[in-house]
């Protein structure tokens, strides 16, 4: 009895999802990484690989520079 009920719910949700897809609606979490963010991320990766430091170290230096205008070292 419970399995039949759950099966019916599953079918209803599947059909609702397919109908929404036909209308152009897609579920799920919206994308957060756009082309600009990806380009910035690639640039940061190039910087730390050229400097030979890890991401944590690079971001520490950048944070210090933003806070007091000076980089330690």
N, C-alpha and C positions, 0 to 999 in steps of 0.2 A: 504494500500500500504506500509506504513512504517512498520507496524507490520509484514507483510510478509517478508520484507527485513531483519528486525531484527531476525525473526525466522530462516531465511536462514543462517545468520551469526552465530547464536547460534548452529545450526546443524553442520556447517563447523568447528567451534571451538571445539565442542564436539568430532567430528570424528578425528580431528587432535590430540586432547589430548589422545584419545583412541589408535590411531596408535603409538603415542610416548610412551605410557605406554607399549605397546607390545614390542617395541624396548628397553625397560628398562629405559626410561627417565621419571623422575617424576618432576613435577613443584613444585613451592613453595619455601619458604625460606629454605636454608640449615640448618641442625641441628647445634646448637652451643654448646650444652651441651654433651660432650663426657664422657666416663667413668672416666677419670682422673679428669675432672672438677667436676663431681658428687661426686667422692670420697673426693676431697678437700672440697667441700661444706658440706658434711656430717660431716667431721672432725671439721670444724668451728662450725657447729651447736652443736656438742657434747661439744666443749670447752665452748661456751657461756652458754649452759644449766648447765654445771658443775659449772661454776663460778657464775651463777646467775645474769648475766648482759645481756643487750640487744645487738643486733648485732652492733648497732651504737657505743655503748661504747667500745666494743671489737675492732672494726675497728679503732676507735680513738686512742686507746692505741697502736695498731700495727703500725699505721701511725707515731705516735710520736716516737716510738722505731726505726722505719726505718729512720726517719729524723735526730735524734740527738743521737740515741743510748740509750736514757733514757726513762723510762716510768714514767709519772707523778704519784703523789700520795704520 
